[in-house]
Amino acid sequence: MKFNRKNGFSVAIIMLLIALIGLVIFLGLRIISHNKNSDISVNTTESQKNSDVYDYAQKICQAKQEAAGVQSTYEECVNYHVNSKRGLAINNLYSLLEKYRILNKGYPSEARINVLYPDGVVNVARSSEFKDPFGNEIVNKPAVSTLAEAREIAVPNSNNNFMYVPYGDPGCETNCEGFVLVSYMDLPSPVFKNLYIKESLSPQ
């Protein structure tokens, strides 16, 4: 059989094309497999990271509770951390109110961000200080005449955790005599009791 150079060249070209197509398919499958494995690896790592964080938080929480002589379940630990957030927020508001007193010779009629941060800067971090862990704004009660009246009124609940009650001359705005700042706690502890109360440091 006589060899046809032209036909042989065509066959070689076809074989080369088939080989190239096969190589492209092979590389494509490798890339897809690599991306899929990478996604799984990232998701697994992120999931593991979150799990580690939660486990660590639970261990720290249980250690603190056990040191106080309290046995904790996981749910109790979650509540403990929520209560810690409440307590820290109240402590911070208390500090802001005392700074306000130094500057204004009295306490404000309301604990609001534009009052306690007079620079006018409003951001998420500052706004969160005036909200309980569920996003409810602090409840500001009208000023009453005495500390005893303020204590009687200052009773927040599970729906609105934070409450501010000033006292002094009725209608006082920037020069109230004192205040009662309080937070509801659904899992009281030796550190954060229910109710968690902070009262003005230096009544005018």
Secondary structure as the mmCIF struct_conf table of DSSP 4:
data_model
#
loop_
_struct_conf.conf_type_id
_struct_conf.id
_struct_conf.beg_label_comp_id
_struct_conf.beg_label_asym_id
_struct_conf.beg_label_seq_id
_struct_conf.end_label_comp_id
_struct_conf.end_label_asym_id
_struct_conf.end_label_seq_id
HELX_RH_AL_P HELX_RH_AL_P1 ARG A 5 ALA A 67
TURN_TY1_P TURN_TY1_P1 ALA A 68 GLY A 69
HELX_RH_AL_P HELX_RH_AL_P2 TYR A 74 ASN A 104
BEND BEND1 LYS A 105 GLY A 106
STRN STRN1 TYR A 107 TYR A 107
BEND BEND2 SER A 109 GLU A 110
HELX_RH_AL_P HELX_RH_AL_P3 ILE A 113 LEU A 116
TURN_TY1_P TURN_TY1_P2 PRO A 118 ASP A 119
HELX_RH_AL_P HELX_RH_AL_P4 VAL A 124 SER A 128
TURN_TY1_P TURN_TY1_P3 GLU A 129 PHE A 130
STRN STRN2 LYS A 131 LYS A 131
TURN_TY1_P TURN_TY1_P4 PRO A 133 PHE A 134
BEND BEND3 GLY A 135 GLY A 135
HELX_LH_PP_P HELX_LH_PP_P1 ASN A 136 ASN A 136
STRN STRN3 GLU A 137 GLU A 137
HELX_LH_PP_P HELX_LH_PP_P2 ILE A 138 ILE A 138
STRN STRN4 VAL A 139 ASN A 140
HELX_LH_PP_P HELX_LH_PP_P3 LYS A 141 ALA A 143
STRN STRN5 VAL A 144 VAL A 144
BEND BEND4 SER A 145 THR A 146
HELX_RH_AL_P HELX_RH_AL_P5 LEU A 147 ILE A 153
BEND BEND5 SER A 158 ASN A 160
STRN STRN6 PHE A 162 TYR A 167
BEND BEND6 GLY A 168 ASP A 169
TURN_TY1_P TURN_TY1_P5 PRO A 170 GLY A 171
BEND BEND7 GLU A 173 THR A 174
STRN STRN7 CYS A 176 CYS A 176
BEND BEND8 GLU A 177 GLU A 177
STRN STRN8 GLY A 178 SER A 183
BEND BEND9 ASP A 186 LEU A 187
BEND BEND10 PRO A 190 PHE A 192
BEND BEND11 ASN A 194 LEU A 195
STRN STRN9 TYR A 196 GLU A 199
BEND BEND12 LEU A 201 SER A 202
#
